[in-house]
Amino acid sequence: MRSRKRRPGHSIYFSAFSLLLCGSLGGVILAAAAFPAAAMSGLMAEAGGRTFTNLPSELRDFRSPQITRIYASDNKTQISQFYDEFRSDVPLKDISKHMRDAIVAAEDRQFYQHNGVDLKGVARAFVNNNTGKARQGASTITMQLVRMSLAYSATTPQEVVDATEDTTQRKITEMKYALQVEKQLSKNQILERYLNIVPFGNRAYGVFAASRIYFGKRPMDLTIGQAAMLAGIVKAPTSFNPTSPGGYEQIRQRRNNYVIPGMVEIGAVTQAEAAEAKKAAIPRTVKSIGNGCVSVAKNIWGFFCDYFYRWWMGRAEFGATAYDRERRLKSGGYRITTTLDVNAQQHARHRIDQLISEKNKNALLLAAVEPGNGKVRLLAANRRYQLDSASDPQNRLNADPKKAAKGIRGSYPNTTNPLLTGGGDITGYQAGSVMKIFTMVAALEKGYPLSYKINAKKRAKTHYIIDRGNDSACPGTHFWCPGNAGGGGEGSYNMWTGFGKSINTYFVPLEERVGAENAVAVAKRFGVKFRAASDAKYASPKRAHQWGAFTLGVSATTPLDMANAYATLAADGKYCEPTPIERITTQDGEKLDVGKTHCTRATTTDVARAALDAARCPVGDSAQLGRCHGSTAADTRRVVGHPVFGKTGTTDNDKTAALIAGTTSLVVAGYLVNPDYQNHPDRLRHHQVNPAVYRTLADYMKGKRKVQFKKPEDEKVAHGRRR
């Protein structure tokens, strides 16, 4: 840091002050000559007790809390911001000269003449404060900067108290530090740091925040009157708060009768400019500044923001505890570029709105992931991401009759629950036959080819044990004998046709031959999280072999889980952890190595390509290795207009409906569910979820080059014999 030479005309005062505080006995004698006897009880008594030269003079390095800003994938569109203190440092060149002059006029008119301590001010303050007159302060801008720096660099609560309590010892410490700071920093550097750290009230910390909150403008655009008002607030932000009835008049008087005249006194403005500045309006209200995901710039970004926040809070790299991680997010001043595609998000929400209302108790949920890197491109729902008002609730009574009877409200239209991504009380939703993909992959891994045939019956007889009284039990036994949705479905099927028509009585026997535990293991490798305690129990190594119903989609999953699982197929069997992060940049421009794509091999390339080939059948596309006979979402290929794969899913009695559809560029998973009451009596059909999914995918793919899926290198995976 640049050293400062002692300023002409002040060497006598500086030397005298140094002698005064450095010599114990000499300091006391000199003080007695210079000040009234009453002053001896304060500063000089303290100086005699602890010599000034023994006090520390080097401030700890620190950085005051800064706003972290969150951007979409274009690195331009701000989604939200997080902060403990609304502050963002700006260089002095970006601060209006009027603001610089106003703060000097308001807080320290000798700023450019003293060496950190205003000796005349110190003497005057001690005389007044010890002779019964109105108390005065003697803190220069440099001393105030020291005080705030000590508080922000404190590592214990006691250090904060020591830095801020009104004691003579604190003043002495500040003086020692201030003298040293003035040797290390230029006046401009001191002024810049001061303007960036000082509080201006109304949650505004630093001049950037104050300019935004009070005037909605940049610091460089502040006028004389505006700068003078802000400078006037610093002395007592609560008392001089223009938004309070008493504070408005007080700040008007301070601005017009003290700060602006002071600007004239130091030669910063003319009398004419001062007269005009006194006429400037003073705001009675301040701009509301958003903080966190409930204050996203557009409400449709809320669920993505929440996903980002939960991702951050789950990363040990940002701190050992949740408290540490949140403090780092809200004070680190990061620029975080996320994976959110604002256009895709807008299109997805538009497609949802065409099909279902926000006030519908059923939730239409869409999540999309880019294959090969796990980047989450959109998270959309027919919900407003916000807390319901406690004083004026908008949410309807809960769809669960028992909860409704107690007056408990549901999650529509307002909620902050992570409906699409899971977490907290959200463990997911049964999605039905979309889970058959894991049985197919497990079979291919075990050497069963796509052409493997099973003569499917109306009901499949298995050795999976269930309660004897269960409707799915074979008559007179405790063995599970499931049928097909809607009955029927008998015939000879292979993986193309069985998957295309979603034949339960093909996939349950296939799962039994492969081993249910192996299908569960594939799901885990593909990123499925078994959040519900009952699912986790069945998915455990001791129980998975008996979980025959797994292939029919009885476990709870989220749209994000399944979008990413199917994206693993499109990425040639490479599973990539879902991430909301493109890059994280520090204030110093350093890029953090956190949130980058992290991928592992979930299955072989040939198995993934083979499974994907069969997965083209359900969505109306044509397989390259075999033939499709029938589909469950035939319009998908026609609407998307690109090679496409995917699967529909329906649970017992149509309590949920799902469709997953993807290309080489994007995979979209859509669920239609009742989040508040999953055991509801309604039937949820595909006429809402299917169009939402394939139209969203079509919007994303518009104008993109058609890319064909790759074939396996060894086509025995399609037509070879079971090994």
C-alpha positions in Angstrom: 0.0 0.0 0.0 1.2 3.5 -0.8 2.7 5.5 2.1 1.6 9.0 2.9 4.0 11.8 3.7 3.1 14.0 6.8 1.1 17.0 5.6 2.7 20.5 6.0 1.4 22.6 8.9 0.6 19.6 11.1 4.0 18.3 12.1 3.8 20.3 15.4 0.5 18.9 16.3 1.4 15.4 15.3 4.7 15.4 17.3 3.0 16.9 20.3 0.2 14.3 20.1 2.8 11.5 19.8 4.6 12.7 22.8 1.4 13.2 24.7 0.4 9.5 24.3 3.8 7.8 24.1 5.3 9.0 27.4 3.5 7.9 30.5 4.6 10.6 32.9 5.5 13.2 30.2 2.1 12.6 28.7 0.3 13.3 31.9 2.2 16.5 32.6 1.7 17.8 29.0 -2.0 16.9 29.2 -2.4 18.9 32.5 -0.9 21.9 30.8 -3.0 21.6 27.6 -6.4 20.6 29.0 -8.6 21.4 32.1 -8.1 19.2 35.1 -11.4 17.3 34.4 -9.9 15.9 31.2 -7.4 13.9 33.2 -10.0 11.4 34.3 -10.4 10.2 30.7 -7.9 10.1 27.9 -4.7 10.9 29.8 -5.4 8.6 32.7 -5.8 5.8 30.2 -2.7 6.8 28.3 -0.7 6.7 31.6 -2.1 3.2 32.4 -1.3 1.6 29.1 1.3 3.2 26.9 0.2 4.1 23.4 3.2 2.5 21.8 2.2 -0.9 23.2 -1.1 -0.9 21.3 -1.4 -2.9 18.1 -1.3 -0.9 14.9 -1.9 -3.4 12.1 -5.6 -4.2 11.3 -6.5 -7.7 10.3 -7.3 -8.3 6.7 -11.0 -8.6 6.1 -13.7 -8.0 3.6 -17.0 -6.7 4.6 -20.1 -8.7 3.7 -21.0 -8.4 0.0 -24.1 -9.2 -2.1 -24.0 -12.5 -4.0 -25.8 -12.3 -7.3 -27.3 -15.2 -9.2 -27.6 -15.2 -13.0 -29.2 -17.3 -15.6 -27.0 -19.3 -18.1 -26.7 -16.2 -20.4 -24.6 -14.6 -17.6 -26.7 -11.4 -18.0 -30.1 -12.1 -16.6 -30.1 -11.7 -12.8 -32.3 -14.2 -11.1 -31.9 -13.2 -7.5 -29.5 -12.0 -4.9 -28.5 -13.1 -1.4 -27.1 -11.0 1.3 -26.8 -10.5 5.1 -26.0 -6.8 4.5 -27.1 -5.2 1.3 -23.7 -4.0 0.2 -21.6 -4.1 -3.0 -18.3 -2.3 -3.1 -17.7 0.2 -5.9 -14.4 2.0 -6.8 -14.1 5.7 -5.9 -14.2 6.6 -9.6 -17.8 5.3 -9.8 -18.9 7.4 -6.9 -20.2 11.0 -7.5 -17.8 13.7 -6.5 -20.8 15.3 -4.8 -21.0 12.2 -2.6 -17.3 12.3 -1.7 -17.5 16.0 -0.8 -20.8 15.6 1.1 -19.4 12.9 3.4 -16.3 15.0 4.2 -18.5 18.0 4.9 -20.8 15.9 7.2 -18.3 13.8 9.0 -14.8 15.2 8.9 -14.1 18.6 7.4 -10.4 18.4 8.3 -10.1 15.0 6.5 -7.6 16.2 3.9 -5.5 18.1 6.5 -5.0 15.6 9.5 -3.0 12.5 9.7 -5.8 10.3 10.9 -6.5 12.0 14.2 -7.9 15.6 14.4 -6.0 16.9 17.5 -8.2 20.0 17.8 -11.3 17.9 17.6 -10.0 15.6 20.3 -9.2 18.5 22.6 -12.5 20.2 22.0 -14.4 16.9 22.6 -12.7 16.1 25.8 -13.2 19.6 27.2 -16.9 19.6 26.4 -17.5 16.0 27.5 -15.9 16.6 30.9 -17.3 20.0 31.7 -21.0 19.2 31.5 -21.6 20.5 28.0 -23.3 18.6 25.2 -21.2 15.5 24.3 -19.1 15.7 21.2 -17.4 13.1 19.1 -13.9 13.4 17.8 -13.8 10.5 15.4 -12.3 11.3 12.0 -13.4 9.4 8.9 -10.2 7.3 9.3 -11.0 6.5 12.9 -14.6 5.5 12.0 -13.1 3.3 9.3 -10.9 1.7 11.9 -13.8 1.1 14.2 -15.9 -0.6 11.5 -12.9 -2.6 10.3 -12.2 -3.9 13.8 -15.9 -4.9 14.2 -16.0 -6.7 10.8 -12.7 -8.5 11.4 -13.6 -9.6 14.9 -13.5 -13.3 15.5 -15.2 -13.4 18.8 -18.3 -11.6 20.3 -16.0 -9.9 22.8 -13.9 -8.4 20.0 -17.1 -6.9 18.5 -17.9 -5.3 21.9 -14.4 -4.0 22.3 -14.5 -2.5 18.8 -17.8 -0.7 19.3 -18.4 0.2 23.0 -18.1 3.8 24.0 -14.9 3.8 26.1 -11.7 5.8 26.2 -9.7 2.7 25.6 -11.5 2.1 22.3 -10.8 5.7 21.3 -7.1 5.3 22.0 -7.0 2.1 20.1 -8.7 3.8 17.1 -6.2 6.6 17.2 -3.3 4.3 17.1 -4.7 2.3 14.2 -5.8 5.5 12.4 -2.3 7.0 12.4 -1.0 3.7 10.9 -3.7 3.5 8.3 -2.9 7.0 7.1 0.7 5.9 6.5 -0.4 2.9 4.5 -3.3 4.3 2.5 -3.9 7.4 0.4 -6.8 9.7 1.3 -8.7 8.4 -1.7 -8.3 4.8 -0.6 -9.5 5.6 2.8 -12.5 7.5 1.5 -13.4 4.7 -0.9 -13.2 2.1 1.9 -15.2 4.2 4.2 -18.0 4.9 1.7 -18.3 1.2 1.0 -18.5 0.1 4.6 -20.5 2.8 6.4 -24.2 2.1 7.1 -26.9 4.4 5.8 -30.0 2.9 7.5 -32.9 1.1 6.0 -30.7 -2.0 5.4 -28.4 0.0 3.2 -24.7 -0.7 3.8 -22.3 1.3 1.7 -22.9 4.0 -0.9 -24.0 1.6 -3.6 -26.8 0.2 -1.5 -27.8 3.6 -0.2 -28.0 5.0 -3.8 -30.2 2.1 -4.9 -32.5 2.0 -1.8 -33.1 5.7 -1.4 -32.9 7.0 -5.0 -32.9 3.9 -7.3 -29.7 5.0 -9.0 -26.0 4.4 -9.2 -23.6 6.2 -6.8 -22.0 8.1 -9.7 -25.4 9.7 -10.6 -26.1 11.2 -7.2 -26.9 15.0 -7.2 -25.7 17.5 -4.6 -28.9 17.3 -2.7 -29.1 13.5 -2.8 -25.5 13.1 -1.7 -25.9 15.6 1.1 -29.0 13.7 2.4 -27.1 10.4 2.4 -24.1 11.9 4.1 -26.3 13.4 6.7 -27.8 10.1 7.6 -24.5 8.5 8.6 -24.2 10.2 12.0 -27.4 8.5 13.3 -29.2 6.4 10.7 -32.2 5.7 13.0 -32.7 9.3 14.1 -32.1 10.7 10.6 -34.3 8.1 8.8 -36.4 10.1 6.2 -39.0 7.4 6.1 -40.0 7.9 9.8 -42.2 10.8 10.8 -39.6 12.5 13.1 -36.6 11.5 11.0 -37.8 13.2 7.9 -37.7 16.7 9.4 -34.4 15.9 11.2 -32.6 14.8 8.1 -34.0 17.8 6.2 -32.7 20.2 8.8 -29.3 18.4 9.0 -28.9 18.3 5.2 -29.9 22.0 4.7 -28.4 23.5 7.8 -25.2 21.5 8.3 -24.1 19.3 5.4 -24.8 21.6 2.4 -23.4 24.7 4.2 -20.4 22.5 5.0 -19.9 21.7 1.3 -19.8 25.4 0.7 -17.3 25.9 3.5 -14.9 23.4 2.1 -15.3 24.9 -1.4 -17.1 21.9 -2.9 -20.2 23.9 -4.1 -21.1 27.5 -4.7 -23.8 29.3 -2.7 -26.1 29.2 -5.8 -25.6 25.4 -6.1 -26.2 25.1 -2.4 -29.5 27.0 -2.5 -30.7 24.8 -5.4 -29.7 21.6 -3.6 -31.7 22.5 -0.5 -34.9 22.4 -2.7 -34.2 18.8 -3.7 -36.9 16.4 -2.6 -36.2 14.0 0.2 -37.8 10.5 -0.2 -40.3 9.4 2.4 -40.2 5.8 1.2 -37.4 3.6 0.1 -37.1 0.9 -2.6 -37.8 -2.6 -1.5 -34.7 -4.7 -2.2 -35.2 -8.4 -2.7 -33.3 -11.1 -0.8 -33.3 -14.8 -1.6 -35.5 -17.0 -3.7 -38.8 -15.5 -2.5 -37.6 -12.3 -4.2 -36.7 -13.7 -7.6 -36.9 -11.2 -10.5 -39.6 -13.3 -12.1 -41.7 -15.7 -10.0 -41.4 -18.5 -12.6 -37.7 -18.7 -11.6 -38.4 -19.4 -8.0 -38.3 -23.2 -8.0 -35.0 -23.2 -9.8 -33.6 -20.6 -7.4 -34.7 -22.9 -4.5 -33.0 -25.8 -6.1 -29.8 -23.8 -6.4 -30.1 -22.7 -2.7 -30.6 -26.2 -1.5 -27.7 -27.4 -3.7 -25.4 -24.8 -2.1 -26.5 -25.6 1.4 -25.7 -29.3 0.8 -22.1 -28.6 -0.3 -19.4 -29.2 2.4 -17.0 -27.1 0.3 -18.9 -24.0 1.5 -18.6 -24.7 5.2 -18.7 -27.4 7.8 -22.2 -26.4 9.0 -25.4 -25.1 7.5 -24.8 -21.8 9.2 -21.3 -21.4 7.7 -22.6 -22.2 4.2 -25.4 -19.7 4.4 -23.1 -17.0 5.7 -20.7 -17.6 2.9 -23.5 -17.4 0.3 -25.0 -14.2 1.8 -21.7 -12.4 2.4 -19.2 -13.7 -0.1 -20.0 -11.4 -3.0 -20.0 -14.2 -5.6 -21.2 -13.9 -9.1 -22.9 -17.2 -9.8 -23.9 -18.2 -13.3 -26.5 -20.9 -13.2 -27.7 -23.4 -15.8 -31.2 -21.9 -16.0 -32.2 -21.4 -19.6 -34.7 -18.5 -19.3 -36.2 -19.1 -22.7 -36.8 -22.7 -22.0 -38.2 -21.9 -18.6 -40.6 -19.3 -20.1 -41.8 -21.8 -22.7 -42.3 -24.5 -20.2 -44.4 -22.3 -17.9 -46.4 -21.1 -20.9 -47.1 -24.7 -21.9 -48.2 -25.5 -18.4 -50.5 -22.5 -18.2 -52.2 -23.6 -21.4 -53.2 -26.9 -19.7 -53.9 -26.3 -16.0 -54.5 -23.4 -13.6 -52.3 -22.3 -10.7 -55.4 -22.8 -8.5 -55.8 -26.5 -9.5 -55.0 -28.8 -6.6 -53.1 -31.0 -9.0 -49.5 -30.0 -9.8 -48.1 -30.3 -13.3 -44.3 -30.4 -12.8 -41.7 -30.2 -15.5 -37.9 -30.7 -15.1 -35.3 -30.8 -17.9 -31.7 -31.8 -17.9 -29.0 -31.6 -20.6 -27.5 -35.1 -21.3 -23.8 -35.5 -20.8 -23.3 -32.8 -18.2 -26.2 -32.9 -15.8 -27.0 -29.2 -16.3 -30.6 -28.5 -15.1 -32.1 -26.2 -17.7 -35.7 -25.7 -16.3 -37.9 -26.4 -13.4 -41.5 -25.3 -13.9 -44.9 -25.9 -12.2 -48.4 -24.4 -12.1 -47.6 -22.8 -8.7 -46.4 -19.4 -7.6 -43.2 -19.7 -5.7 -44.0 -17.7 -2.6 -45.1 -18.0 1.0 -48.8 -17.8 1.5 -49.9 -14.7 3.4 -50.7 -15.5 7.0 -52.9 -12.4 7.4 -54.7 -12.9 4.0 -54.2 -16.5 2.9 -54.8 -17.3 -0.8 -54.2 -21.0 -0.6 -57.2 -23.3 -0.6 -57.9 -25.9 2.1 -55.7 -29.0 1.9 -56.9 -31.7 -0.5 -56.4 -34.2 2.3 -59.8 -34.3 4.0 -58.3 -34.9 7.4 -56.0 -31.9 7.1 -58.8 -29.8 5.6 -61.0 -30.6 8.6 -58.3 -29.1 10.9 -58.2 -25.9 8.7 -54.8 -26.7 7.2 -54.3 -25.1 3.9 -52.8 -26.8 0.8 -49.8 -25.9 -1.4 -51.8 -24.2 -4.1 -51.5 -21.7 -5.6 -48.6 -20.5 -3.3 -45.8 -22.7 -2.1 -42.0 -22.8 -1.5 -41.9 -26.6 -1.2 -39.3 -28.2 -3.5 -42.0 -30.0 -5.5 -39.8 -30.8 -8.5 -36.5 -31.6 -6.8 -37.3 -33.1 -3.4 -36.1 -32.2 0.0 -37.6 -31.6 3.4 -41.0 -33.3 3.5 -41.1 -33.8 -0.3 -39.9 -37.3 -1.0 -41.3 -37.6 -4.5 -44.2 -39.3 -6.2 -44.9 -42.7 -7.7 -44.5 -42.3 -11.4 -45.4 -45.8 -12.6 -44.0 -47.5 -15.7 -41.2 -45.0 -16.3 -39.3 -47.2 -13.9 -39.3 -50.1 -16.3 -36.2 -48.7 -17.9 -34.1 -49.8 -15.0 -35.3 -53.4 -15.4 -34.5 -53.3 -19.1 -31.0 -51.9 -18.5 -30.4 -54.6 -15.8 -31.5 -57.3 -18.3 -29.2 -56.0 -21.0 -26.3 -56.0 -18.6 -27.1 -59.6 -17.7 -26.9 -60.5 -21.4 -30.6 -60.6 -22.3 -30.9 -59.0 -25.8 -33.6 -56.5 -26.8 -35.2 -59.4 -28.8 -35.6 -61.5 -25.7 -39.2 -62.8 -25.8 -41.6 -63.6 -23.0 -45.1 -65.0 -23.5 -47.0 -62.5 -21.3 -50.1 -63.7 -19.6 -53.1 -61.7 -18.4 -51.5 -62.0 -14.9 -47.9 -62.8 -14.2 -47.2 -65.5 -11.7 -44.2 -64.7 -9.6 -42.4 -65.9 -6.5 -42.4 -62.4 -4.9 -44.1 -62.7 -1.5 -47.0 -60.4 -0.5 -49.9 -60.5 2.0 -52.2 -63.3 1.2 -55.2 -61.0 1.3 -53.8 -58.5 -1.2 -55.8 -58.1 -4.4 -52.6 -58.7 -6.4 -51.9 -62.1 -4.8 -52.5 -65.2 -6.8 -55.7 -66.8 -5.6 -55.2 -68.8 -2.5 -51.4 -67.9 -2.2 -49.1 -65.3 -0.9 -47.4 -64.8 -4.2 -47.6 -61.7 -6.2 -49.5 -62.0 -9.5 -49.8 -58.5 -11.1 -51.8 -57.8 -14.3 -51.7 -55.1 -16.9 -53.3 -51.7 -16.7 -56.8 -52.1 -18.0 -56.5 -55.9 -18.2 -55.5 -57.8 -21.3 -52.1 -57.5 -22.8 -51.5 -61.2 -23.4 -49.1 -62.2 -26.1 -45.5 -62.6 -27.0 -43.3 -59.5 -26.5 -39.7 -58.5 -26.7 -38.2 -55.4 -25.1 -39.2 -53.1 -28.0 -42.8 -54.1 -28.0 -43.1 -54.7 -24.3 -41.7 -51.3 -23.5 -43.6 -49.6 -26.2 -46.9 -50.9 -25.0 -45.8 -50.9 -21.3 -46.7 -54.5 -20.6 -46.5 -55.2 -16.9 -46.7 -59.0 -17.4 -43.6 -58.8 -19.6 -41.5 -56.7 -17.3 -42.3 -58.3 -14.0 -41.1 -61.8 -15.2 -38.1 -60.1 -16.8 -37.3 -58.4 -13.5 -37.6 -61.7 -11.6 -35.2 -63.4 -14.0 -32.7 -60.6 -13.8 -33.1 -60.1 -10.1 -35.0 -57.1 -8.7 -32.0 -56.2 -6.7 -30.1 -55.6 -9.9 -32.8 -53.3 -11.3 -32.7 -51.4 -8.1 -28.9 -51.2 -8.3 -29.2 -49.7 -11.9 -31.7 -47.1 -10.6 -29.2 -46.1 -7.9 -26.4 -45.8 -10.5 -28.7 -43.7 -12.6 -29.1 -41.2 -9.7 -32.5 -42.2 -8.3 -32.8 -41.1 -4.6 -34.9 -43.3 -2.3 -36.0 -40.5 0.0 -39.0 -42.1 1.6 -38.1 -44.3 4.5 -40.2 -47.2 3.2 -38.5 -47.0 -0.2 -35.1 -46.9 1.4 -35.9 -50.0 3.4 -37.1 -52.0 0.3 -34.1 -50.7 -1.7 -31.6 -52.0 0.9 -29.4 -55.0 0.0 -31.3 -57.2 2.4 -34.8 -56.5 0.9 -34.3 -55.4 -2.8 -34.4 -59.0 -4.1 -38.0 -59.2 -3.0 -39.1 -55.8 -4.3 -41.0 -57.1 -7.3 -43.3 -54.1 -7.6 -40.2 -51.8 -8.1 -40.4 -52.2 -11.9 -44.0 -50.9 -11.9 -42.9 -47.6 -10.3 -44.2 -47.8 -6.7 -41.2 -45.9 -5.3 -41.3 -42.1 -4.9 -39.2 -40.1 -7.4 -39.0 -36.5 -8.5 -39.2 -35.2 -12.0 -35.6 -34.0 -11.7 -34.5 -37.5 -10.6 -36.1 -39.1 -13.7 -35.1 -36.5 -16.2 -31.5 -37.0 -15.2 -31.8 -40.8 -15.2 -33.1 -40.9 -18.7 -30.5 -38.3 -19.7 -27.9 -40.9 -18.7 -29.1 -43.1 -21.6 -28.8 -40.2 -24.0 -25.2 -39.7 -22.7 -24.2 -43.2 -23.7 -24.5 -44.5 -20.1 -22.6 -41.7 -18.5 -24.4 -40.5 -15.3 -23.7 -36.8 -14.5 -24.8 -35.4 -11.1 -27.5 -32.8 -11.7 -26.1 -29.3 -11.2 -27.5 -25.7 -11.2 -24.0 -24.3 -11.8 -22.2 -23.0 -14.8 -19.6 -21.1 -12.9 -18.9 -19.4 -9.6 -16.7 -16.3 -9.6 -15.3 -14.5 -6.6 -15.0 -10.8 -6.2 -11.4 -11.1 -7.3 -12.3 -12.9 -10.5 -11.2 -16.3 -9.4 -13.4 -19.2 -10.6 -14.2 -21.8 -7.9 -13.9 -25.4 -8.8 -17.3 -26.3 -7.4 -20.4 -27.3 -9.2 -18.6 -28.4 -12.3 -19.9 -31.4 -14.3 -19.1 -34.6 -12.4 -19.9 -37.8 -14.3 -19.4 -41.5 -13.7 -20.0 -44.6 -15.8 -23.5 -45.9 -14.9 -23.6 -48.6 -17.6 -21.8 -49.5 -20.8 -22.2 -47.5 -23.9 -23.8 -50.4 -25.8 -26.3 -51.2 -23.1 -27.3 -47.5 -23.0 -27.7 -47.3 -26.7 -29.7 -50.5 -26.9 -32.0 -49.4 -24.1 -32.6 -46.1 -25.7 -33.4 -47.8 -29.0 -36.3 -49.6 -27.3 -37.3 -46.4 -25.5 -38.1 -44.8 -28.9 -41.1 -47.0 -29.2 -43.4 -45.6 -26.4 -43.1 -42.0 -27.9 -44.0 -42.8 -31.5 -40.5 -43.0 -33.0 -38.9 -45.8 -34.9 -36.3 -48.2 -33.5 -33.1 -48.6 -35.5 -32.3 -52.2 -34.3 -35.8 -53.7 -34.2 -39.5 -52.9 -34.7 -42.0 -51.0 -32.6 -45.6 -52.2 -32.4 -47.6 -49.7 -30.4 -46.9 -46.7 -28.3 -48.3 -44.9 -25.3 -47.5 -41.3 -26.3 -47.4 -41.5 -30.1 -47.8 -37.7 -30.7 -44.4 -37.0 -29.1 -42.3 -37.8 -32.2 -44.6 -35.9 -34.5 -44.7 -32.7 -32.4 -41.0 -32.7 -31.4 -39.9 -33.3 -35.0 -36.5 -34.8 -33.9 -35.4 -38.4 -33.1 -36.9 -38.9 -29.6 -37.1 -41.5 -26.8 -39.0 -41.7 -23.6 -41.7 -43.4 -21.6 -45.1 -42.8 -20.0 -46.0 -43.8 -16.5 -49.3 -44.3 -14.7 -49.9 -45.6 -11.1 -52.7 -47.7 -9.8 -56.1 -46.0 -10.3 -54.4 -43.2 -12.2 -53.3 -41.4 -9.1 -50.4 -39.9 -11.1 -49.5 -39.6 -14.7 -46.0 -39.1 -16.1 -44.1 -38.7 -19.4 -40.4 -38.5 -20.0 -39.2 -37.5 -23.5 -35.8 -36.6 -24.7 -33.4 -36.0 -27.5 -29.6 -35.8 -27.7 -29.9 -32.2 -26.4 -32.5 -32.3 -23.7 -34.6 -34.6 -21.6 -37.9 -33.4 -20.1 -39.7 -35.2 -17.3 -43.3 -34.3 -16.5 -45.4 -35.4 -13.6 -49.1 -34.7 -12.9 -49.6 -35.3 -9.2 -51.5 -34.1 -6.1 -48.7 -33.1 -3.8 -50.9 -32.6 -0.7 -52.9 -35.8 -0.9 -51.2 -38.6 -2.9 -53.9 -41.1 -1.9 -56.6 -39.1 -3.6 -59.6 -40.6 -5.3 -59.3 -38.7 -8.6 -58.0 -40.1 -11.9 -55.1 -38.1 -13.4 -54.9 -38.5 -17.2 -52.2 -38.0 -19.7 -54.0 -35.3 -21.7 -52.4 -32.6 -19.6 -48.9 -33.9 -18.8 -48.1 -35.4 -22.2 -48.6 -32.2 -24.3 -46.8 -30.1 -21.6 -43.7 -32.4 -22.0 -43.5 -32.8 -25.7 -44.4 -29.2 -26.5 -41.8 -27.9 -24.1 -39.2 -30.2 -25.7 -40.3 -29.1 -29.2 -39.9 -25.4 -28.2 -36.4 -26.2 -27.0 -35.5 -28.1 -30.2 -36.9 -25.6 -32.6 -34.2 -24.5 -35.1 -31.7 -27.1 -33.8 -30.1 -29.7 -36.1 -31.7 -33.2 -36.1 -29.3 -35.6 -34.5 -29.8 -39.4 -34.8 -29.1 -41.6 -31.8 -26.1 -43.8 -32.2 -26.3 -47.6 -32.6 -24.4 -50.0 -30.3 -21.0 -51.0 -31.6 -21.9 -54.7 -30.9 -25.4 -55.3 -32.1 -25.5 -58.6 -30.3 -27.0 -56.6 -27.5 -30.1 -56.3 -29.7 -30.3 -59.8 -31.3 -27.8 -62.0 -29.6 -28.6 -64.9 -27.4 -28.8 -64.8 -23.7 -25.4 -65.7 -22.3 
